[in-house]
Amino acid sequence: MQEALRFRVPEAELIDRPDYVKQARRLWQGSEVGARGLALTIRGLRKSFGDHEVLRGIDVCIPAGQFVAIVGKSGCGKSTLLRLIAGLESIDSGSVSFGSEARPEDARVMFQEPRLLPWARVLANVEVGLGRGRKSADARARAERALTEVGLAEKRGQWPAVLSGGQKQRVALARALVSHPRLLAFDEPLGALDALTRITMQRLLERVWRDQGFTAILVTHDVSEAIALADRVLLLEDGRIARDIHIDIKRPRKRGSADLAALEGSILGELLRGGDERST
């Protein structure tokens, strides 16, 4: 992989540089608010759109600080579950509960589209993530720390239009991180990136999660991405959790290793079997 990354690919950006990492860690460790994972409990969760029942009774507990990936075929309810967790959809029945000290601003979502404001420069786009805190005296400093965390400090004054796809997603990540979320939900945030930029972004997501300790919930169609990043993989099928897989492979995980390949094959096999059974 190191040999391959020597070639220049337009969207590929290596950002796991020691200077960025060390500088960002010093800044975040010195900030006033420490990131703390948020525990999550889901009981009997159901959601329908008209006559179509998307979620049919989801029960799961996610400990504080865990990285959970949700996989499954299109239409199985992955994104709906994520939106219910984030409070972006109303619940038909059941419950989604956090710790007693949880606040609405403790949970943030990063989407597949960066959704940057084209009329605002990069730093201002990151400040948007502070919400009402945008008017605070330290808003600019907090936004700059978040940009440093994702390796884009030098782009603070740029317009979104001049950024590459990978850079735009890093700005979106900084915007999500700037408020020090205790739970960060990712809805296919890397799906539109090229292969090399996607791997680089995966490494960045894992690093900021380990550094800051928030609870991470990732929706993805990419099984290899799920097992490379997550402590646990939830396989959704027909609106229910078909498998709850705990991944005990040590980090950092080596892509292409026999352990990861076997686990990926097992999950893909189950997804394919589910489709075959429904077609017969």
Backbone torsions as a table, in degrees:
resi	resn	phi	psi	omega
1	MET	NA	-36.4	178.7
2	GLN	-63.4	-37.3	177.7
3	GLU	-65.4	-43.9	-177.5
4	ALA	-62.6	-35.4	-175.8
5	LEU	-74.7	-2.5	175.5
6	ARG	-74.5	-19.0	-179.4
7	PHE	-82.4	145.5	-178.5
8	ARG	-85.0	117.1	175.9
9	VAL	-117.7	131.3	-172.4
10	PRO	-50.7	-43.5	-175.9
11	GLU	-91.2	-8.5	-173.8
12	ALA	-84.8	126.1	-177.8
13	GLU	-135.9	118.1	177.6
14	LEU	-84.0	120.6	-175.4
15	ILE	-124.9	-1.0	-178.4
16	ASP	-86.0	56.8	-178.9
17	ARG	-90.4	141.8	-177.3
18	PRO	-57.4	-36.6	-177.7
19	ASP	-66.4	-41.8	176.6
20	TYR	-62.7	-47.4	-175.7
21	VAL	-60.9	-49.8	-177.7
22	LYS	-65.0	-42.2	-179.0
23	GLN	-65.1	-43.9	-178.9
24	ALA	-64.1	-41.7	-179.0
25	ARG	-63.8	-39.1	178.2
26	ARG	-63.7	-42.1	-178.0
27	LEU	-66.7	-44.4	-178.4
28	TRP	-70.1	-35.9	179.0
29	GLN	-67.6	-25.1	179.4
30	GLY	-91.2	-0.8	-178.6
31	SER	-75.7	162.1	-174.1
32	GLU	-72.4	-32.9	-173.5
33	VAL	-107.4	120.8	177.3
34	GLY	-87.8	140.2	179.0
35	ALA	-75.8	133.6	179.9
36	ARG	-131.6	131.1	178.5
37	GLY	-64.1	152.0	-178.4
38	LEU	-115.1	122.3	177.3
39	ALA	-71.8	150.7	-174.8
40	LEU	-137.8	132.6	177.3
41	THR	-127.2	127.2	179.4
42	ILE	-119.4	128.1	-178.0
43	ARG	-130.8	123.9	172.9
44	GLY	54.5	36.7	-172.1
45	LEU	-75.8	125.8	178.1
46	ARG	-131.5	144.9	178.3
47	LYS	-150.3	131.6	177.8
48	SER	-127.1	151.3	171.2
49	PHE	-120.9	102.8	-172.2
50	GLY	67.0	-127.8	179.5
51	ASP	-88.4	-2.3	-176.6
52	HIS	-95.6	114.1	178.2
53	GLU	-86.6	112.8	-175.8
54	VAL	-85.5	-46.1	177.8
55	LEU	-115.6	131.9	-169.7
56	ARG	-121.2	43.7	177.7
57	GLY	102.6	79.7	-179.3
58	ILE	-97.9	127.2	176.2
59	ASP	-127.7	118.5	179.5
60	VAL	-161.0	145.9	174.2
61	CYS	-118.6	131.9	-179.7
62	ILE	-120.2	114.7	-180.0
63	PRO	-65.8	157.5	178.0
64	ALA	-59.9	133.6	175.5
65	GLY	84.6	-0.7	-179.3
66	GLN	-78.9	148.6	174.7
67	PHE	-103.7	113.3	-176.6
68	VAL	-116.3	132.0	174.5
69	ALA	-109.8	140.0	178.5
70	ILE	-115.1	120.5	-178.2
71	VAL	-124.3	163.9	179.8
72	GLY	156.6	169.3	-179.2
73	LYS	-71.7	162.4	177.1
74	SER	-57.9	135.7	178.7
75	GLY	87.5	2.9	-177.2
76	CYS	-82.0	-10.9	177.4
77	GLY	110.0	9.6	-176.5
78	LYS	-59.5	-56.6	-176.8
79	SER	-67.5	-33.5	176.9
80	THR	-63.0	-43.2	177.8
81	LEU	-60.9	-42.8	179.9
82	LEU	-63.5	-41.8	-179.0
83	ARG	-67.7	-33.9	176.4
84	LEU	-68.2	-40.7	177.5
85	ILE	-61.2	-41.6	-177.4
86	ALA	-80.3	-5.0	179.8
87	GLY	79.8	19.7	-178.8
88	LEU	-91.4	-8.8	175.4
89	GLU	-133.7	153.5	177.4
90	SER	-83.7	146.7	-178.7
91	ILE	-89.5	132.2	175.6
92	ASP	-75.4	-49.0	176.6
93	SER	-156.3	160.4	-174.9
94	GLY	92.7	-166.5	-175.6
95	SER	-150.2	151.7	169.9
96	VAL	-125.8	115.4	-175.2
97	SER	-128.0	145.2	178.0
98	PHE	-115.6	-174.0	177.5
99	GLY	-63.9	161.5	-175.9
100	SER	-64.7	-22.8	-178.0
101	GLU	-96.4	9.3	-177.2
102	ALA	-69.8	143.4	176.5
103	ARG	-119.9	157.3	-180.0
104	PRO	-55.6	-36.2	-178.0
105	GLU	-76.2	-3.3	179.6
106	ASP	-73.4	-17.8	-178.8
107	ALA	-113.9	134.2	178.5
108	ARG	-132.4	157.5	-178.9
109	VAL	-125.4	137.7	171.8
110	MET	-116.2	122.5	-174.5
111	PHE	-97.4	173.6	178.3
112	GLN	-65.3	-39.4	176.6
113	GLU	-88.0	136.2	-178.6
114	PRO	-61.7	-32.2	178.4
115	ARG	56.2	44.4	177.7
116	LEU	-82.0	150.7	176.9
117	LEU	-79.6	115.7	-174.6
118	PRO	-67.4	-22.5	-178.6
119	TRP	-90.0	1.1	-179.6
120	ALA	-117.3	143.3	177.9
121	ARG	-71.9	170.0	-173.7
122	VAL	-55.6	-48.7	-177.4
123	LEU	-61.3	-41.8	178.7
124	ALA	-65.2	-35.4	176.9
125	ASN	-63.4	-38.4	178.7
126	VAL	-68.5	-39.0	-179.8
127	GLU	-61.5	-26.7	177.9
128	VAL	-56.0	-33.3	-179.9
129	GLY	-65.1	-12.6	178.7
130	LEU	-81.9	-11.4	-179.4
131	GLY	60.1	-127.8	179.4
132	ARG	-64.6	-25.9	179.4
133	GLY	-69.6	-3.6	179.8
134	ARG	-62.5	-23.5	-178.6
135	LYS	-89.0	-2.0	-178.6
136	SER	-70.9	158.7	-175.8
137	ALA	-65.0	-28.3	-176.7
138	ASP	-100.5	13.8	-176.6
139	ALA	-58.9	-44.9	-178.9
140	ARG	-63.5	-43.5	-179.5
141	ALA	-63.9	-39.0	179.1
142	ARG	-65.9	-40.5	178.1
143	ALA	-65.3	-38.3	178.4
144	GLU	-66.5	-37.7	176.7
145	ARG	-62.4	-41.7	-179.9
146	ALA	-64.9	-39.3	177.4
147	LEU	-65.7	-37.9	176.4
148	THR	-63.1	-38.7	-179.9
149	GLU	-59.0	-36.0	-178.3
150	VAL	-98.6	8.1	175.0
151	GLY	77.1	28.3	-177.7
152	LEU	-124.4	25.2	-177.5
153	ALA	-57.0	-35.3	-176.7
154	GLU	-75.4	-7.6	-179.1
155	LYS	-100.6	9.6	-172.5
156	ARG	-56.1	-33.8	-176.7
157	GLY	-96.2	5.3	-178.0
158	GLN	-81.5	159.2	172.1
159	TRP	-88.7	147.2	179.5
160	PRO	-55.8	-31.4	-175.6
161	ALA	-62.6	-25.3	-177.2
162	VAL	-91.9	-2.0	-178.4
163	LEU	-86.8	151.8	172.9
164	SER	-76.8	171.6	179.6
165	GLY	-60.8	-42.5	179.0
166	GLY	-64.8	-39.4	178.6
167	GLN	-65.6	-39.4	177.9
168	LYS	-61.5	-40.5	178.6
169	GLN	-68.3	-33.0	176.7
170	ARG	-68.3	-35.3	173.8
171	VAL	-64.3	-42.6	178.2
172	ALA	-61.8	-38.1	177.5
173	LEU	-66.3	-42.8	177.2
174	ALA	-60.1	-40.3	178.2
175	ARG	-62.4	-37.1	178.0
176	ALA	-72.4	-34.0	-176.0
177	LEU	-80.8	-22.4	-168.6
178	VAL	-62.2	-26.5	-179.7
179	SER	-92.0	9.1	-179.5
180	HIS	54.8	59.7	-177.5
181	PRO	-65.6	150.4	174.9
182	ARG	-93.3	-18.8	174.6
183	LEU	-139.0	127.5	179.5
184	LEU	-122.7	120.0	-178.5
185	ALA	-103.4	132.2	-178.1
186	PHE	-115.4	117.6	179.6
187	ASP	-104.5	89.8	-179.3
188	GLU	49.0	49.7	-172.7
189	PRO	-70.5	-15.7	-175.3
190	LEU	-112.5	6.7	-172.3
191	GLY	-63.2	-27.2	-175.7
192	ALA	-95.9	3.6	-175.6
193	LEU	-91.8	155.4	174.7
194	ASP	-71.0	168.2	-169.8
195	ALA	-60.4	-46.1	-176.4
196	LEU	-70.1	-41.7	178.1
197	THR	-64.8	-35.4	179.1
198	ARG	-64.0	-43.2	178.0
199	ILE	-63.0	-42.3	178.4
200	THR	-61.7	-42.2	178.9
201	MET	-67.5	-35.9	176.6
202	GLN	-60.1	-43.7	178.4
203	ARG	-63.2	-38.1	178.2
204	LEU	-65.3	-45.3	178.8
205	LEU	-58.5	-44.6	-179.9
206	GLU	-63.8	-40.1	-177.8
207	ARG	-66.2	-46.7	-177.9
208	VAL	-67.8	-32.6	176.1
209	TRP	-64.1	-45.0	-179.5
210	ARG	-67.8	-37.8	-178.8
211	ASP	-69.9	-38.2	-170.0
212	GLN	-103.7	-18.5	171.3
213	GLY	77.0	16.2	178.2
214	PHE	-75.3	162.0	171.7
215	THR	-78.9	130.8	-177.3
216	ALA	-117.1	133.2	176.2
217	ILE	-128.0	115.9	-174.4
218	LEU	-114.4	122.5	170.2
219	VAL	-95.5	127.0	-178.7
220	THR	-152.0	149.9	171.2
221	HIS	-88.8	-11.5	-173.2
222	ASP	-92.7	104.5	-177.3
223	VAL	-64.4	-38.9	179.2
224	SER	-63.0	-36.5	176.4
225	GLU	-64.9	-42.5	-179.1
226	ALA	-60.5	-46.9	-176.0
227	ILE	-78.6	-20.5	176.3
228	ALA	-73.2	-30.5	-172.4
229	LEU	-104.2	-35.0	-163.8
230	ALA	-90.7	153.6	167.6
231	ASP	-79.9	-21.7	-169.3
232	ARG	-155.7	139.0	179.4
233	VAL	-120.9	125.9	174.6
234	LEU	-102.1	121.8	178.8
235	LEU	-98.1	112.4	179.3
236	LEU	-93.3	138.0	177.7
237	GLU	-146.2	122.1	179.9
238	ASP	53.0	41.4	174.7
239	GLY	78.9	10.8	178.7
240	ARG	-132.1	160.2	175.8
241	ILE	-82.6	109.9	-178.9
242	ALA	-82.5	-35.1	177.7
243	ARG	-145.1	145.6	176.1
244	ASP	-124.9	102.9	-169.4
245	ILE	-109.4	120.2	175.8
246	HIS	-92.6	130.5	-175.5
247	ILE	-103.3	114.4	-176.5
248	ASP	-100.2	13.0	-179.1
249	ILE	-75.6	131.0	-176.2
250	LYS	-65.6	150.6	173.2
251	ARG	-97.9	151.4	-5.8
252	PRO	-72.0	141.3	-176.1
253	ARG	-87.5	136.8	-177.3
254	LYS	-90.9	115.5	178.7
255	ARG	-61.8	136.4	-179.1
256	GLY	86.7	-0.2	179.6
257	SER	-68.8	158.7	-178.0
258	ALA	-63.0	-38.5	-178.5
259	ASP	-64.2	-46.8	179.5
260	LEU	-65.8	-39.9	-179.7
261	ALA	-63.8	-40.8	179.9
262	ALA	-65.9	-41.6	-179.7
263	LEU	-67.2	-42.6	177.7
264	GLU	-61.1	-43.0	179.2
265	GLY	-62.0	-37.6	179.4
266	SER	-65.0	-44.2	-178.9
267	ILE	-69.0	-43.9	178.2
268	LEU	-62.1	-38.0	178.3
269	GLY	-61.6	-40.6	179.0
270	GLU	-67.7	-39.5	177.6
271	LEU	-62.1	-43.3	-179.6
272	LEU	-67.8	-39.9	178.5
273	ARG	-62.3	-39.6	179.3
274	GLY	-60.9	-40.9	178.4
275	GLY	-68.0	-38.8	179.3
276	ASP	-64.9	-40.2	-178.8
277	GLU	-65.1	-37.0	-178.4
278	ARG	-74.8	-23.4	-178.1
279	SER	-85.0	-10.7	-178.5
280	THR	-93.0	NA	NA
